């Protein structure tokens, strides 16, 4: 059965499989990135490990990132911080669709706007008191579905509670960076 484009039978089978074998929950996602020129670079996403095995997608997913000309770029793609906003919107929206499907709530339309405020004085090294990253992020959803306003708000709340990207942004995650000679 599919609700909101979500195969609920597979969703519940996945939940049951992970309950029975928690080791299936361990995943590793990977991205490779190559500098092109200036602030332009390209990431390729394909293989990942999950559910006890290695997977390769049928095709590579490629994403260009750059800065706009006002920030010394050639505008060959979104900025890295815009990808972060996209990741948050995508994670919350995907979760919302899954949760609505699991609860049997048909959705008609879901849109979100994600805004992040950044002060470049941090990145540019002009003020050590200004952080390099976003100082605040706001997410606003507009949802239409076959449910009460309270139920629709509950979908957003549960999606936020279960979002991996929201969790990483609000709780932090250890990140290591190392350099090797090529």
C-alpha atoms as a printed R data frame, in Angstrom:
    type eleno elety resid chain resno      x      y       z
1   ATOM     1    CA   UNK     A     1  0.000  0.000   0.000
2   ATOM     2    CA   UNK     A     2  1.287  3.458  -0.897
3   ATOM     3    CA   UNK     A     3  0.330  6.650   0.917
4   ATOM     4    CA   UNK     A     4  1.925  9.934  -0.198
5   ATOM     5    CA   UNK     A     5  4.216  7.931  -2.483
6   ATOM     6    CA   UNK     A     6  5.552  5.987   0.512
7   ATOM     7    CA   UNK     A     7  5.424  2.189   0.341
8   ATOM     8    CA   UNK     A     8  4.079  1.676   3.859
9   ATOM     9    CA   UNK     A     9  4.437 -2.104   3.656
10  ATOM    10    CA   UNK     A    10  8.189 -1.717   3.036
11  ATOM    11    CA   UNK     A    11  8.428  1.014   5.703
12  ATOM    12    CA   UNK     A    12  6.899 -1.220   8.378
13  ATOM    13    CA   UNK     A    13  8.907 -4.260   7.185
14  ATOM    14    CA   UNK     A    14 12.104 -2.207   7.554
15  ATOM    15    CA   UNK     A    15 11.123 -1.161  11.079
16  ATOM    16    CA   UNK     A    16 10.361 -4.777  12.004
17  ATOM    17    CA   UNK     A    17 13.639 -6.030  10.475
18  ATOM    18    CA   UNK     A    18 15.702 -3.490  12.437
19  ATOM    19    CA   UNK     A    19 13.816 -4.333  15.648
20  ATOM    20    CA   UNK     A    20 14.697 -7.995  15.105
21  ATOM    21    CA   UNK     A    21 18.302 -7.359  13.992
22  ATOM    22    CA   UNK     A    22 19.585 -3.999  15.311
23  ATOM    23    CA   UNK     A    23 22.893 -4.414  13.432
24  ATOM    24    CA   UNK     A    24 20.955 -3.749  10.196
25  ATOM    25    CA   UNK     A    25 20.545 -0.130  11.345
26  ATOM    26    CA   UNK     A    26 24.256  0.654  10.858
27  ATOM    27    CA   UNK     A    27 24.787  2.748   7.709
28  ATOM    28    CA   UNK     A    28 27.694  4.716   6.285
29  ATOM    29    CA   UNK     A    29 27.123  7.308   3.573
30  ATOM    30    CA   UNK     A    30 30.003  8.730   1.514
31  ATOM    31    CA   UNK     A    31 30.715 11.691  -0.727
32  ATOM    32    CA   UNK     A    32 33.814 12.367  -2.797
33  ATOM    33    CA   UNK     A    33 34.628 15.930  -3.788
34  ATOM    34    CA   UNK     A    34 36.993 17.371  -6.382
35  ATOM    35    CA   UNK     A    35 38.071 20.983  -6.688
36  ATOM    36    CA   UNK     A    36 37.381 22.408 -10.175
37  ATOM    37    CA   UNK     A    37 38.599 26.013 -10.073
38  ATOM    38    CA   UNK     A    38 38.369 29.007  -7.774
39  ATOM    39    CA   UNK     A    39 35.572 28.273  -5.309
40  ATOM    40    CA   UNK     A    40 33.900 25.782  -7.701
41  ATOM    41    CA   UNK     A    41 34.003 22.107  -6.693
42  ATOM    42    CA   UNK     A    42 31.995 18.999  -7.510
43  ATOM    43    CA   UNK     A    43 30.787 16.207  -5.233
44  ATOM    44    CA   UNK     A    44 29.942 12.711  -6.416
45  ATOM    45    CA   UNK     A    45 27.687 10.436  -4.394
46  ATOM    46    CA   UNK     A    46 27.201  6.763  -5.123
47  ATOM    47    CA   UNK     A    47 28.193  3.885  -2.864
48  ATOM    48    CA   UNK     A    48 27.080  3.409   0.707
49  ATOM    49    CA   UNK     A    49 27.011  0.671   3.320
50  ATOM    50    CA   UNK     A    50 23.792 -0.351   5.030
51  ATOM    51    CA   UNK     A    51 21.642 -3.251   6.181
52  ATOM    52    CA   UNK     A    52 24.763 -5.395   6.442
53  ATOM    53    CA   UNK     A    53 26.138 -4.886   2.944
54  ATOM    54    CA   UNK     A    54 27.721 -2.503   0.455
55  ATOM    55    CA   UNK     A    55 25.481 -0.846  -2.167
56  ATOM    56    CA   UNK     A    56 26.159  0.993  -5.419
57  ATOM    57    CA   UNK     A    57 23.537  3.171  -7.040
58  ATOM    58    CA   UNK     A    58 22.673  2.718 -10.717
59  ATOM    59    CA   UNK     A    59 24.165  6.133 -11.448
60  ATOM    60    CA   UNK     A    60 26.369  8.694  -9.748
61  ATOM    61    CA   UNK     A    61 24.698 11.759  -8.280
62  ATOM    62    CA   UNK     A    62 26.813 14.853  -8.954
63  ATOM    63    CA   UNK     A    63 26.458 18.239  -7.302
64  ATOM    64    CA   UNK     A    64 28.399 21.377  -8.078
65  ATOM    65    CA   UNK     A    65 29.036 23.960  -5.393
66  ATOM    66    CA   UNK     A    66 30.412 27.459  -5.803
67  ATOM    67    CA   UNK     A    67 30.058 30.969  -4.497
68  ATOM    68    CA   UNK     A    68 28.286 33.850  -6.227
69  ATOM    69    CA   UNK     A    69 30.483 36.494  -7.898
70  ATOM    70    CA   UNK     A    70 30.084 38.860  -4.941
71  ATOM    71    CA   UNK     A    71 31.893 36.188  -2.886
72  ATOM    72    CA   UNK     A    72 34.672 35.547  -5.474
73  ATOM    73    CA   UNK     A    73 32.891 32.661  -7.204
74  ATOM    74    CA   UNK     A    74 31.563 32.005 -10.688
75  ATOM    75    CA   UNK     A    75 28.074 30.917  -9.528
76  ATOM    76    CA   UNK     A    76 28.480 27.370 -10.906
77  ATOM    77    CA   UNK     A    77 26.273 25.987  -8.134
78  ATOM    78    CA   UNK     A    78 24.768 26.739  -4.735
79  ATOM    79    CA   UNK     A    79 27.063 27.640  -1.861
80  ATOM    80    CA   UNK     A    80 27.925 24.883   0.635
81  ATOM    81    CA   UNK     A    81 25.785 26.593   3.288
82  ATOM    82    CA   UNK     A    82 22.811 26.525   0.895
83  ATOM    83    CA   UNK     A    83 23.321 22.768   0.509
84  ATOM    84    CA   UNK     A    84 23.111 22.534   4.298
85  ATOM    85    CA   UNK     A    85 19.762 24.362   4.234
86  ATOM    86    CA   UNK     A    86 18.624 22.032   1.435
87  ATOM    87    CA   UNK     A    87 19.691 18.983   3.477
88  ATOM    88    CA   UNK     A    88 17.648 20.182   6.442
89  ATOM    89    CA   UNK     A    89 14.565 20.890   4.310
90  ATOM    90    CA   UNK     A    90 14.882 17.563   2.491
91  ATOM    91    CA   UNK     A    91 15.346 15.539   5.672
92  ATOM    92    CA   UNK     A    92 12.404 17.151   7.448
93  ATOM    93    CA   UNK     A    93 10.157 16.815   4.365
94  ATOM    94    CA   UNK     A    94 11.084 13.169   3.773
95  ATOM    95    CA   UNK     A    95 10.458 12.351   7.404
96  ATOM    96    CA   UNK     A    96  7.158 14.202   7.378
97  ATOM    97    CA   UNK     A    97  5.973 12.200   4.342
98  ATOM    98    CA   UNK     A    98  6.985  8.900   5.968
99  ATOM    99    CA   UNK     A    99  5.341  9.775   9.287
100 ATOM   100    CA   UNK     A   100  2.140 10.919   7.573
101 ATOM   101    CA   UNK     A   101  2.044  7.679   5.582
102 ATOM   102    CA   UNK     A   102  2.629  5.573   8.691
103 ATOM   103    CA   UNK     A   103 -0.240  7.409  10.392
104 ATOM   104    CA   UNK     A   104 -2.496  7.003   7.343
105 ATOM   105    CA   UNK     A   105 -2.669 10.758   6.675
106 ATOM   106    CA   UNK     A   106 -2.882 11.653   2.978
107 ATOM   107    CA   UNK     A   107 -0.921 14.800   2.129
108 ATOM   108    CA   UNK     A   108 -1.985 17.239  -0.583
109 ATOM   109    CA   UNK     A   109  0.900 19.703  -0.497
110 ATOM   110    CA   UNK     A   110  3.970 20.275   1.642
111 ATOM   111    CA   UNK     A   111  6.307 23.214   1.131
112 ATOM   112    CA   UNK     A   112  8.996 24.622   3.341
113 ATOM   113    CA   UNK     A   113 11.203 27.670   3.403
114 ATOM   114    CA   UNK     A   114 14.530 27.435   5.188
115 ATOM   115    CA   UNK     A   115 16.499 30.579   5.937
116 ATOM   116    CA   UNK     A   116 19.943 30.845   7.507
117 ATOM   117    CA   UNK     A   117 21.589 34.023   8.762
118 ATOM   118    CA   UNK     A   118 25.357 34.314   8.454
119 ATOM   119    CA   UNK     A   119 27.768 37.161   9.189
120 ATOM   120    CA   UNK     A   120 30.753 36.968   6.836
121 ATOM   121    CA   UNK     A   121 33.026 38.768   9.289
122 ATOM   122    CA   UNK     A   122 33.663 35.364  10.885
123 ATOM   123    CA   UNK     A   123 34.594 33.536   7.668
124 ATOM   124    CA   UNK     A   124 36.704 36.480   6.497
125 ATOM   125    CA   UNK     A   125 38.613 36.566   9.796
126 ATOM   126    CA   UNK     A   126 37.567 40.140  10.512
127 ATOM   127    CA   UNK     A   127 36.010 39.559  13.931
128 ATOM   128    CA   UNK     A   128 37.035 36.639  16.168
129 ATOM   129    CA   UNK     A   129 33.790 37.076  18.128
130 ATOM   130    CA   UNK     A   130 31.657 36.218  15.063
131 ATOM   131    CA   UNK     A   131 31.172 32.533  14.343
132 ATOM   132    CA   UNK     A   132 31.957 31.211  10.862
133 ATOM   133    CA   UNK     A   133 28.648 29.446  10.398
134 ATOM   134    CA   UNK     A   134 24.988 30.268  10.604
135 ATOM   135    CA   UNK     A   135 23.899 32.297  13.587
136 ATOM   136    CA   UNK     A   136 20.352 31.030  13.244
137 ATOM   137    CA   UNK     A   137 18.207 28.877  10.948
138 ATOM   138    CA   UNK     A   138 14.434 29.109  10.537
139 ATOM   139    CA   UNK     A   139 12.213 26.471   8.919
140 ATOM   140    CA   UNK     A   140  8.621 27.284   8.007
141 ATOM   141    CA   UNK     A   141  6.271 24.599   6.684
142 ATOM   142    CA   UNK     A   142  2.999 25.051   4.819
143 ATOM   143    CA   UNK     A   143  1.039 21.789   4.801
144 ATOM   144    CA   UNK     A   144 -2.262 20.730   3.334
145 ATOM   145    CA   UNK     A   145 -3.522 17.259   4.064
146 ATOM   146    CA   UNK     A   146 -6.513 15.207   5.077
147 ATOM   147    CA   UNK     A   147 -6.053 15.884   8.803
148 ATOM   148    CA   UNK     A   148 -6.716 18.488  11.461
149 ATOM   149    CA   UNK     A   149 -4.311 21.423  11.883
150 ATOM   150    CA   UNK     A   150 -3.139 19.831  15.129
151 ATOM   151    CA   UNK     A   151 -2.384 16.528  13.388
152 ATOM   152    CA   UNK     A   152 -0.460 18.326  10.629
153 ATOM   153    CA   UNK     A   153  1.544 20.253  13.240
154 ATOM   154    CA   UNK     A   154  2.187 16.934  14.961
155 ATOM   155    CA   UNK     A   155  3.712 15.580  11.735
156 ATOM   156    CA   UNK     A   156  6.190 18.474  11.710
157 ATOM   157    CA   UNK     A   157  7.006 17.974  15.392
158 ATOM   158    CA   UNK     A   158  7.618 14.232  14.930
159 ATOM   159    CA   UNK     A   159  9.659 14.831  11.779
160 ATOM   160    CA   UNK     A   160 11.864 17.299  13.656
161 ATOM   161    CA   UNK     A   161 12.220 14.804  16.499
162 ATOM   162    CA   UNK     A   162 13.366 12.027  14.101
163 ATOM   163    CA   UNK     A   163 15.408 14.093  11.600
164 ATOM   164    CA   UNK     A   164 19.072 13.079  11.360
165 ATOM   165    CA   UNK     A   165 20.044 16.449   9.854
166 ATOM   166    CA   UNK     A   166 18.156 18.427  12.518
167 ATOM   167    CA   UNK     A   167 19.852 16.303  15.184
168 ATOM   168    CA   UNK     A   168 23.330 16.905  13.763
169 ATOM   169    CA   UNK     A   169 22.753 20.645  13.442
170 ATOM   170    CA   UNK     A   170 21.308 21.126  16.914
171 ATOM   171    CA   UNK     A   171 23.448 18.625  18.857
172 ATOM   172    CA   UNK     A   172 26.658 18.670  16.884
173 ATOM   173    CA   UNK     A   173 28.599 15.661  15.697
174 ATOM   174    CA   UNK     A   174 32.313 14.857  15.969
175 ATOM   175    CA   UNK     A   175 34.080 15.737  12.718
176 ATOM   176    CA   UNK     A   176 37.692 14.913  11.928
177 ATOM   177    CA   UNK     A   177 39.624 16.555   9.099
178 ATOM   178    CA   UNK     A   178 42.992 15.310   7.915
179 ATOM   179    CA   UNK     A   179 45.217 16.029   4.936
180 ATOM   180    CA   UNK     A   180 47.222 13.466   2.954
181 ATOM   181    CA   UNK     A   181 49.627 14.100   0.114
182 ATOM   182    CA   UNK     A   182 47.964 13.135  -3.172
